[in-house]
Structures are given as structure tokens and as C-alpha cells.
């Protein structure tokens, strides 16, 4: 049994915590919503109300980290306003958290990041590709990765997910009925919630620390083909794509996940 703290029991963190408990682990989970504490408790998760700000963190953070060996950080940057303060906000949150990790029992950190750190490079992207983020969230995530990786008090594995999908979350719902959508022949780089959880489980079970993994299903049809098919399957109004060819040909490789972790993606979910 491993003792694990999951910082951020949201769309991914909550089902992940449940699965880790199913596998016999002891799990603490955090939320910023008081109303959600009972949901965590009912799922067998030891619940904590933790608010992480750029200059402060809830006093509960020490108890949340206490006795755990592994910390999973799954909090999105949520950077909307393009201002100096928003640029610094997420990185400052991670910097604020670091001293509490250092003085805790945490020895391993798994940081949930994104393939947005690579930007729109026209290439096959592997973990050896130099990141070149274009969005503010991508820039923030890359800086946060570096802060965690360089800390010698714990070992950090970075997990960069592609576009997240699941039973209750799919981009086609936002694209249905829209017209003149860009990049019709750009390949999709998606990952299902079930694979996100499965890969995290393997990293923990196999103790793969001080690593960087890209996590995207080895399934890359064009945007137009994929979202048209999904709209048909869900009886949605078909999206209409621009007739201009795409400049973006980025394909994220997950060979390292498949080779090092021996992980098999659940392609039927896509």
C-alpha cells in the first residue's frame, strides 16, 4: 500500500483517486470547494480543503501532505487574462507549494502537464523535442515543470497529456454546427480519461520517477475526419471545416509510454 496525496480532485483527480483506492492505496484528496468534501469522503478519500494562491496556501496543506510519500499535482493553470499578474500566477502557486513539500514526507511528485508546452510544431514530437510553448498556459506549465524537476528534495515525473476526452467531455460538442473551422487535415492528439488514469497507475506501480512522458493515444486521424465521424455518432450537427489545407502537422508520439511502461491504450474508447 502506498500513501498518496492528490492535489486537485477535479475531472481527472477524483476518478484517479478512486481508482488508486480500489488498488489498495491510502489516498488524501484536495478540493477548493467545501461542498465537494462530502463527495470525496463518500468515495473513501481522506478529504482536505486546500486553496493554493500565488502568495499563500491553506493551513491544511501540512496535514494534507503528512505521511504521504507521493504527491500528484493536477491543477490547471486557468490563465485567461493576458496580464502580467496572470502570467506569474500559476508559477507562483507552485513556488509557494515547494517549501511545504520539502518539509513533508513527500519523496515523489507526479506533475500533470500538457503537450501545449511544444506549441504548434510541424513534426513528430517526442520527449526529446525542445518545448516551444505559444500559449500562456503552455509557458506557465513549462516553467512549473522546471521548478519541480530541479528540486533535489524529491523526484519528479512530468506527464504531458494531449487533448482530454471522456464520457462526459468531448470537443465535438463544442464544434458541432460550427462553420469554417481551421486546420481540417491537422492530426488529432487526444487521450481518454481512462488512459490518463491507467498511465498514472503504471508510473506509480513501476516507480518511474525523474522521467518525462508524453501521453497521447497512437490514433491520429485528421480533425475533419474525426470530428465529422463523432458528430454523426452522437447525432449532432456536423461541423464544417475550412477548405484551406492545414499548416499544422504535429503528431505527439507516445512510444516512450508504450515502451518504458509497456502500456496499451484503450483505443476502443476513441
KEKE-3310 file (N, C-alpha, C; in steps of 0.2 Angstrom, whole numbers, plus 5000, padded with zeros to 4 digits):
npx = (5004:5003:5005:4996:4995:4983:4983:4971:4956:4948:4941:4949:4957:4948:4942:4954:4959:4949:4952:4965:4962:4954:4964:4970:4978:4981:4973:4974:4964:4962:4952:4944:4932:4920:4908:4911:4918:4911:4908:4921:4924:4914:4918:4929:4940:4952:4947:4952:4952:4959:4967:4976:4986:4995:5003:5001:4995:4982:4981:4979:4987:4999:4994:4988:4998:5005:5013:5011:5019:5019:5015:5003:5001:4988:4982:4975:4982:4973:4973:4967:4966:4977:4988:5001:5000:4993:5001:5011:5005:5002:5014:5019:5011:5015:5028:5025:5020:5031:5040:5033:5031:5045:5047:5039:5034:5034:5042:5041:5035:5022:5018:5005:5005:5005:5004:5004:5015:5024:5020:5014:5022:5028:5029:5035:5033:5043:5048:5061:5060:5063:5054:5042:5032:5017:5005:4999:4996:5004:5017:5017:5016:5027:5037:5034:5036:5050:5054:5050:5057:5070:5072:5080:5075:5065:5059:5054:5041:5036:5021:5014:4999:4989:4975:4961:4949:4933:4919:4910:4915:4920:4927:4919:4907:4907:4911:4901:4890:4897:4905:4917:4929:4946:4961:4958:4965:4974:4982:4974:4977:4974:4968:4961:4951:4952:4964:4973:4972:4976:4989:4995:4994:5003:5015:5016:5016:5026:5037:5042:5052:5058:5057:5051:5035:5026:5009:4998:4985:4989:4983:4979:4969:4963:4957:4945:4940:4939:4931:4920:4915:4913:4903:4892:4890:4885:4874:4874:4874:4884:4900:4908:4922:4936:4941:4954:4970:4979:4992:4998:5005:5007:5011:5010:5021:5018:5027:5037:5029:5023:5034:5042:5034:5026:5013:4996:4985:4968:4960:4947:4940:4940)
npy = (4994:5011:5028:5041:5058:5068:5082:5092:5087:5085:5084:5074:5071:5066:5053:5047:5046:5038:5026:5023:5020:5009:5000:4997:5007:5021:5036:5054:5068:5084:5098:5114:5117:5118:5111:5100:5091:5081:5073:5068:5061:5051:5043:5037:5044:5053:5068:5085:5103:5113:5128:5135:5148:5162:5168:5162:5148:5136:5132:5119:5112:5106:5095:5088:5084:5076:5061:5055:5048:5050:5063:5069:5082:5090:5102:5114:5128:5138:5151:5165:5180:5190:5196:5204:5199:5188:5180:5177:5170:5155:5149:5155:5150:5136:5138:5143:5132:5123:5124:5118:5105:5101:5100:5090:5073:5069:5061:5058:5066:5068:5077:5084:5089:5097:5094:5106:5113:5111:5119:5123:5114:5108:5093:5076:5074:5070:5066:5071:5082:5099:5110:5123:5133:5142:5147:5155:5147:5136:5141:5144:5131:5124:5132:5129:5115:5115:5120:5111:5100:5103:5103:5096:5089:5080:5067:5070:5067:5071:5072:5074:5077:5075:5082:5081:5069:5061:5051:5061:5072:5080:5087:5088:5092:5105:5109:5105:5110:5122:5133:5134:5130:5129:5121:5108:5096:5093:5082:5074:5074:5066:5060:5048:5049:5037:5031:5041:5039:5026:5026:5034:5026:5016:5022:5025:5012:5005:5013:5024:5037:5054:5056:5061:5060:5059:5058:5053:5046:5033:5037:5045:5052:5065:5081:5085:5072:5065:5073:5074:5061:5058:5068:5063:5050:5054:5060:5074:5091:5092:5098:5111:5112:5123:5125:5127:5120:5112:5120:5114:5100:5092:5078:5070:5059:5043:5033:5031:5030:5018:5009:5010:5009:4999:5001:4999:5007:5011:5009:5007:5017:5028)
npz = (5000:4996:5001:4996:4990:4982:4974:4969:4965:4953:4937:4932:4943:4954:4949:4947:4960:4966:4959:4963:4976:4975:4971:4983:4989:5001:5001:5000:4997:4988:4988:4982:4985:4998:4997:4990:4999:5005:4995:4991:5003:5004:4994:4999:5000:5009:5014:5010:5012:5002:4997:4985:4983:4975:4984:4996:5005:5011:5028:5030:5022:5027:5035:5024:5016:5025:5030:5018:5004:4990:4979:4969:4957:4951:4945:4935:4925:4921:4915:4909:4907:4899:4906:4916:4929:4928:4921:4930:4940:4940:4941:4952:4962:4962:4966:4979:4985:4985:4997:5007:5002:5003:5017:5021:5021:5008:4994:4981:4966:4955:4941:4933:4917:4900:4883:4876:4879:4869:4858:4842:4833:4817:4816:4821:4837:4851:4868:4868:4860:4859:4869:4864:4869:4864:4869:4884:4895:4892:4893:4906:4912:4907:4914:4927:4927:4926:4938:4948:4943:4945:4959:4972:4983:4981:4969:4953:4941:4925:4917:4901:4895:4880:4871:4882:4883:4887:4894:4898:4892:4878:4863:4852:4855:4857:4844:4835:4823:4820:4808:4795:4801:4807:4801:4794:4790:4800:4812:4825:4843:4855:4872:4882:4897:4904:4900:4904:4918:4919:4914:4924:4935:4931:4931:4945:4950:4944:4948:4941:4941:4940:4926:4910:4901:4887:4884:4873:4863:4852:4839:4826:4816:4804:4809:4803:4798:4810:4819:4812:4810:4824:4827:4819:4825:4838:4834:4831:4824:4810:4810:4800:4790:4785:4768:4766:4767:4781:4790:4801:4806:4817:4827:4841:4849:4858:4860:4870:4882:4879:4877:4888:4900:4895:4891:4886:4875:4877:4864:4859:4865:4859)
capx = (5000:5006:5001:4997:4990:4981:4981:4966:4952:4943:4938:4954:4959:4943:4941:4960:4959:4945:4955:4970:4960:4952:4970:4973:4982:4978:4973:4971:4962:4961:4947:4944:4925:4918:4903:4914:4922:4907:4909:4927:4923:4910:4922:4934:4946:4953:4946:4955:4950:4966:4967:4983:4987:5002:5007:4999:4992:4979:4985:4978:4992:5003:4990:4986:5004:5008:5013:5011:5026:5019:5011:5001:4999:4984:4979:4976:4984:4967:4975:4963:4968:4984:4991:5007:4999:4991:5007:5015:5000:5002:5021:5020:5007:5020:5034:5023:5019:5038:5043:5028:5033:5051:5047:5035:5037:5034:5048:5040:5030:5020:5015:5001:5006:5001:5008:5004:5022:5028:5017:5012:5027:5026:5034:5034:5035:5044:5050:5067:5059:5063:5047:5042:5025:5015:5000:5002:4996:5009:5023:5017:5017:5034:5041:5032:5039:5057:5055:5049:5062:5077:5072:5084:5072:5061:5060:5048:5040:5032:5016:5011:4993:4986:4968:4957:4942:4930:4912:4906:4919:4922:4927:4915:4901:4908:4912:4895:4887:4901:4907:4924:4934:4953:4966:4954:4968:4979:4980:4971:4982:4969:4969:4954:4952:4954:4971:4976:4972:4980:4996:4997:4994:5009:5021:5017:5017:5033:5041:5046:5052:5063:5055:5046:5031:5020:5003:4993:4984:4993:4977:4979:4965:4963:4952:4939:4938:4937:4925:4914:4913:4910:4896:4887:4889:4881:4868:4875:4875:4891:4905:4910:4929:4938:4944:4961:4974:4982:4999:5000:5005:5010:5009:5013:5022:5018:5031:5040:5024:5021:5040:5045:5028:5023:5006:4992:4980:4961:4958:4940:4936:4941)
capy = (5000:5017:5033:5046:5064:5071:5089:5094:5081:5088:5080:5069:5069:5062:5046:5044:5045:5032:5020:5022:5017:5002:4996:4996:5013:5026:5042:5060:5072:5091:5102:5121:5118:5115:5106:5093:5087:5075:5068:5064:5057:5046:5039:5034:5048:5057:5075:5092:5109:5117:5134:5137:5155:5164:5170:5159:5141:5135:5129:5112:5109:5101:5088:5085:5081:5072:5054:5053:5048:5053:5069:5070:5089:5090:5109:5118:5135:5143:5158:5168:5187:5191:5202:5202:5196:5181:5176:5174:5167:5148:5148:5157:5145:5131:5141:5144:5125:5119:5123:5113:5098:5100:5099:5085:5066:5068:5059:5058:5071:5067:5083:5083:5094:5096:5094:5113:5115:5110:5123:5120:5112:5103:5087:5071:5076:5065:5069:5074:5088:5105:5113:5129:5135:5148:5149:5157:5141:5132:5144:5143:5124:5123:5135:5125:5108:5116:5122:5105:5095:5105:5102:5089:5086:5075:5065:5072:5064:5075:5069:5079:5075:5078:5084:5077:5067:5056:5050:5067:5078:5079:5093:5088:5095:5112:5110:5104:5115:5127:5133:5137:5128:5129:5115:5102:5090:5093:5076:5074:5071:5065:5055:5047:5049:5030:5031:5046:5036:5020:5028:5037:5020:5012:5026:5024:5005:5004:5018:5028:5044:5058:5055:5065:5056:5062:5053:5054:5039:5032:5037:5052:5054:5072:5084:5084:5065:5063:5076:5073:5055:5059:5071:5058:5045:5057:5064:5081:5095:5091:5104:5112:5114:5127:5121:5128:5115:5114:5121:5111:5093:5090:5072:5068:5051:5040:5027:5030:5027:5011:5005:5010:5007:4993:5002:4998:5012:5008:5013:5007:5022:5034)
capz = (5000:4995:5004:4990:4991:4976:4974:4964:4964:4948:4932:4932:4950:4958:4947:4948:4967:4967:4956:4967:4982:4973:4971:4990:4992:5005:4997:5003:4991:4990:4984:4984:4986:5004:4995:4987:5004:5007:4989:4992:5009:5002:4989:5003:5000:5015:5011:5013:5009:5001:4992:4984:4980:4972:4990:5002:5004:5017:5034:5030:5017:5031:5036:5018:5014:5031:5030:5011:5000:4983:4978:4962:4957:4945:4945:4928:4926:4921:4913:4904:4906:4897:4910:4920:4935:4926:4918:4935:4945:4941:4943:4959:4966:4963:4971:4986:4987:4986:5004:5011:5000:5006:5024:5022:5020:5001:4991:4974:4964:4948:4939:4927:4912:4894:4876:4874:4880:4862:4853:4835:4828:4812:4816:4826:4844:4856:4874:4866:4856:4863:4870:4862:4870:4862:4874:4891:4900:4890:4895:4913:4913:4906:4920:4933:4926:4928:4945:4951:4941:4948:4966:4974:4989:4979:4962:4949:4934:4921:4912:4897:4891:4874:4872:4886:4882:4892:4893:4899:4890:4871:4860:4846:4857:4856:4837:4832:4820:4818:4801:4793:4806:4804:4801:4793:4790:4806:4815:4832:4848:4861:4877:4886:4904:4907:4898:4909:4925:4918:4914:4931:4939:4930:4934:4952:4952:4942:4951:4935:4943:4936:4919:4906:4897:4883:4884:4868:4860:4845:4835:4823:4810:4803:4813:4799:4798:4817:4822:4807:4812:4831:4827:4816:4830:4843:4831:4832:4818:4808:4809:4793:4790:4780:4763:4766:4770:4787:4791:4807:4805:4824:4829:4848:4850:4864:4860:4877:4887:4877:4878:4895:4904:4892:4892:4880:4875:4876:4858:4858:4869:4854)
cpx = (5004:5002:5002:4992:4989:4979:4977:4962:4946:4941:4943:4955:4955:4943:4948:4961:4955:4949:4961:4968:4958:4958:4974:4977:4978:4979:4970:4970:4960:4955:4947:4936:4923:4912:4905:4917:4918:4908:4915:4927:4919:4913:4928:4940:4946:4953:4950:4953:4957:4965:4974:4983:4994:5006:5006:4995:4988:4983:4984:4983:4997:5000:4989:4992:5007:5008:5013:5018:5026:5014:5009:4998:4994:4979:4980:4978:4978:4969:4971:4965:4975:4987:4997:5006:4997:4996:5011:5011:5002:5009:5022:5016:5012:5026:5032:5022:5026:5040:5039:5030:5040:5051:5042:5038:5037:5041:5047:5034:5028:5016:5012:5002:5002:5006:5008:5011:5026:5026:5015:5018:5025:5031:5031:5037:5036:5047:5057:5066:5059:5056:5047:5034:5023:5009:5003:5002:5002:5016:5023:5019:5024:5039:5040:5036:5047:5058:5054:5055:5069:5078:5075:5080:5067:5062:5053:5047:5035:5028:5013:5006:4992:4979:4964:4950:4939:4922:4908:4910:4922:4922:4922:4908:4901:4909:4906:4892:4891:4904:4914:4929:4941:4956:4962:4958:4974:4977:4978:4976:4978:4971:4963:4956:4954:4961:4975:4977:4977:4987:4999:4998:5001:5015:5022:5019:5024:5038:5046:5046:5058:5063:5051:5042:5026:5015:4998:4991:4987:4987:4977:4976:4965:4957:4945:4936:4935:4931:4919:4911:4909:4903:4891:4885:4884:4875:4868:4875:4882:4894:4907:4917:4931:4941:4951:4965:4977:4989:5002:5000:5008:5007:5013:5014:5022:5022:5034:5035:5023:5028:5042:5040:5025:5015:5002:4986:4973:4958:4951:4936:4936:4936)
cpy = (5006:5023:5039:5052:5067:5078:5091:5088:5084:5082:5073:5066:5065:5055:5043:5042:5038:5026:5018:5018:5010:4997:4995:5002:5017:5033:5048:5064:5079:5094:5109:5122:5114:5109:5100:5089:5081:5070:5064:5059:5050:5041:5036:5038:5052:5065:5081:5098:5113:5122:5136:5143:5157:5166:5167:5152:5140:5131:5122:5108:5104:5095:5085:5081:5076:5065:5051:5053:5051:5058:5070:5078:5089:5096:5112:5125:5140:5150:5161:5175:5187:5197:5199:5198:5189:5177:5173:5170:5159:5146:5150:5152:5139:5132:5141:5137:5121:5119:5118:5106:5096:5098:5093:5078:5064:5067:5059:5063:5069:5074:5083:5090:5093:5097:5101:5116:5115:5115:5120:5119:5107:5098:5082:5073:5071:5069:5072:5081:5094:5109:5120:5132:5141:5151:5151:5151:5137:5134:5143:5136:5122:5126:5131:5118:5109:5117:5115:5100:5097:5104:5095:5086:5080:5073:5067:5069:5069:5071:5074:5075:5079:5081:5079:5075:5062:5055:5057:5073:5076:5085:5094:5092:5103:5114:5109:5110:5121:5127:5136:5136:5127:5122:5109:5095:5089:5086:5078:5071:5071:5060:5054:5047:5042:5029:5035:5042:5029:5021:5030:5031:5016:5016:5025:5017:5003:5008:5021:5035:5047:5056:5060:5060:5060:5056:5056:5047:5039:5031:5044:5054:5062:5075:5083:5077:5063:5066:5075:5066:5055:5062:5067:5053:5048:5061:5071:5085:5094:5098:5105:5115:5119:5123:5122:5122:5117:5115:5116:5103:5089:5083:5071:5060:5049:5034:5026:5027:5019:5006:5004:5007:5001:4994:5001:5002:5008:5012:5012:5013:5029:5034)
cpz = (5000:4998:4999:4992:4984:4976:4968:4962:4959:4943:4931:4939:4954:4956:4948:4956:4969:4965:4960:4974:4981:4973:4977:4992:4996:5002:5000:4996:4993:4985:4986:4986:4993:5002:4993:4993:5005:5001:4989:4998:5007:4997:4992:5003:5007:5013:5014:5009:5008:4995:4991:4980:4978:4978:4996:5000:5011:5022:5034:5025:5021:5032:5030:5015:5019:5029:5023:5008:4993:4983:4971:4962:4950:4945:4939:4929:4926:4920:4908:4902:4904:4900:4914:4926:4934:4924:4924:4940:4946:4944:4950:4964:4967:4967:4978:4989:4989:4993:5008:5009:5003:5013:5026:5021:5012:4998:4983:4972:4956:4946:4932:4922:4906:4888:4873:4875:4874:4857:4847:4831:4823:4811:4821:4832:4849:4863:4873:4862:4861:4863:4867:4863:4867:4866:4881:4896:4898:4893:4903:4915:4913:4912:4926:4933:4929:4935:4949:4950:4944:4955:4968:4980:4987:4972:4959:4942:4931:4916:4908:4893:4885:4876:4876:4884:4887:4890:4893:4896:4883:4867:4854:4848:4857:4848:4833:4829:4818:4811:4801:4799:4803:4804:4800:4793:4795:4810:4822:4837:4854:4866:4881:4893:4907:4905:4903:4916:4924:4918:4921:4936:4938:4932:4941:4954:4950:4944:4946:4937:4939:4929:4916:4901:4893:4883:4879:4865:4853:4840:4832:4817:4810:4807:4809:4799:4805:4819:4818:4810:4819:4831:4824:4822:4836:4841:4832:4825:4816:4807:4802:4794:4784:4774:4762:4769:4776:4786:4796:4806:4812:4826:4836:4848:4857:4865:4867:4882:4885:4878:4885:4900:4902:4893:4885:4880:4874:4870:4856:4861:4864:4848)
residu = (UNK:UNK:UNK:UNK:UNK:UNK:UNK:UNK:UNK:UNK:UNK:UNK:UNK:UNK:UNK:UNK:UNK:UNK:UNK:UNK:UNK:UNK:UNK:UNK:UNK:UNK:UNK:UNK:UNK:UNK:UNK:UNK:UNK:UNK:UNK:UNK:UNK:UNK:UNK:UNK:UNK:UNK:UNK:UNK:UNK:UNK:UNK:UNK:UNK:UNK:UNK:UNK:UNK:UNK:UNK:UNK:UNK:UNK:UNK:UNK:UNK:UNK:UNK:UNK:UNK:UNK:UNK:UNK:UNK:UNK:UNK:UNK:UNK:UNK:UNK:UNK:UNK:UNK:UNK:UNK:UNK:UNK:UNK:UNK:UNK:UNK:UNK:UNK:UNK:UNK:UNK:UNK:UNK:UNK:UNK:UNK:UNK:UNK:UNK:UNK:UNK:UNK:UNK:UNK:UNK:UNK:UNK:UNK:UNK:UNK:UNK:UNK:UNK:UNK:UNK:UNK:UNK:UNK:UNK:UNK:UNK:UNK:UNK:UNK:UNK:UNK:UNK:UNK:UNK:UNK:UNK:UNK:UNK:UNK:UNK:UNK:UNK:UNK:UNK:UNK:UNK:UNK:UNK:UNK:UNK:UNK:UNK:UNK:UNK:UNK:UNK:UNK:UNK:UNK:UNK:UNK:UNK:UNK:UNK:UNK:UNK:UNK:UNK:UNK:UNK:UNK:UNK:UNK:UNK:UNK:UNK:UNK:UNK:UNK:UNK:UNK:UNK:UNK:UNK:UNK:UNK:UNK:UNK:UNK:UNK:UNK:UNK:UNK:UNK:UNK:UNK:UNK:UNK:UNK:UNK:UNK:UNK:UNK:UNK:UNK:UNK:UNK:UNK:UNK:UNK:UNK:UNK:UNK:UNK:UNK:UNK:UNK:UNK:UNK:UNK:UNK:UNK:UNK:UNK:UNK:UNK:UNK:UNK:UNK:UNK:UNK:UNK:UNK:UNK:UNK:UNK:UNK:UNK:UNK:UNK:UNK:UNK:UNK:UNK:UNK:UNK:UNK:UNK:UNK:UNK:UNK:UNK:UNK:UNK:UNK:UNK:UNK:UNK:UNK:UNK:UNK:UNK:UNK:UNK:UNK:UNK:UNK:UNK:UNK:UNK:UNK:UNK:UNK:UNK:UNK)
# end
